[in-house]
Amino acid sequence: MVTLRDRYDARANGLGLLRLGLALAVLVAHAWPLGFGAPNPGQGLTRGQSDLGSLAVDGFFVLSGFLVAASARRGGALRFAWHRFLRIFPGLWVCLIGTAVAAAATGHGGAVAFARANWFGAVHQWGIDTLFLDTPYGRLTRGSVVNGSLWSLVYELLCYAGLTLLVVVGLPRRAPWLVPGLAAAAFLVIAADAAHDPTTPRYRGGLGPFPLLGYVDAQLACYLGFLFLLGASAQLYAHRIPLHPALAGAAAAVLAASLVLGGFFLVGYPALAYLLLYAACTVPPRLHRVGREHDYSYGIYIYAFPIQQLVADLGGAAHGAPAYLALCVPAVLLVAAASWHLVERPALALKHLANPSRKLLLAR
């Protein structure tokens, strides 16, 4: 049977399209709470297990694990960590500084503290003074929330840190079985939760503190880490994973049933991972260029929430969701494109600096 390795081409695939679609799905999902103070779409249909935005975030962790595991196999720990740093922090820092400058210019105090508190990727301060307090979401939460989407970034960074530690000891190449082994351990936790309640994970308290990041939610770390490890395992064992339309159809049925009936975290997670990887290998070739040269997905992720809050604050949601989205989507895409071309891509051009000691030896 044809396997994932047979069908996946690192230079021609649908991962860019999928990442862009998932980022836009989060934007669309946030239109309801940010514009109208309503729940994310799909929450009621899934018995509270998930919604459109959460499902997109889950998909991001699968694809992230798949992509960065390939990078982890190619080079050493320094190179891997440097590449991850360049992909995350320059864009984040410019976003935080820009947000702080805009807030300070409009007379809101605490803008510098906001940027400083969230500088290392973990959100320690959600709001800036009374900024966005009178938006539908501000009235819903009774507080200022400037960039709520950043909550998931700390879990991505923890996944990167864990994989970096594995690279340090050479395990992705010498003992790749450890990655699915860790996924199996996380799955046992999820199975234990599902046995207790198939629709609601147990709250497991805080995990940490981690340097610079502080405490994180242990349940989220386990569940999102499992999705990341699923993607990474698929990369390391692509030669063992069969790809077939019948299996994709079965995965779609399992995913839909788990969302409606329960058990999404237990069986829906693996089904979602399989569907995403199947789609990445089977999208039409003409769509392979989407997101390959110009990846706007991260810019959408870090800028959509504050821009949607701003549009809502200016009354842009007064005429319904379609009109609200028609205002938000072009603005977010424009800023995301600027972030990519002016910040993210120039930062990624510094990848070659990952191993200065080797360059020094060659110069000698």
Buried (B, 14 or more C-beta within 10 A) or exposed (E): EEBBBBBBEEEEBBBBBBBBBBBBBBBBBBBBBBBBBBBBBBBEEBBEBBBBBBBBBBBBBBBBBBBBBBBBBEBBBBBBBBBBBBBBBBBBBBBBBBBBEBBBEEEBEBBBBBBEBBBBBBBBBBBBBBBBBEBBBBEBBEEBBBBBBBBBBBBBBBBBBBBBEBBEEEBBEEEBEBBBEBBEEBBEBBEEBBEEEBBBBBEBEEBBEBEEBBEBBBBBBBBBBBBBBBBBBBBBBBEEBEBEEEBBEEBBEBBEBBBEEBBBBBBBBBBBBBBBBBBBBEBEEEBBEBBBEBBBBBBBBBBBBBBBBBBBBEEBBEEEBEEBBEBBBEBBBBBBBBBBEEBBBEBBEEEEEBBEEEEEEEEE
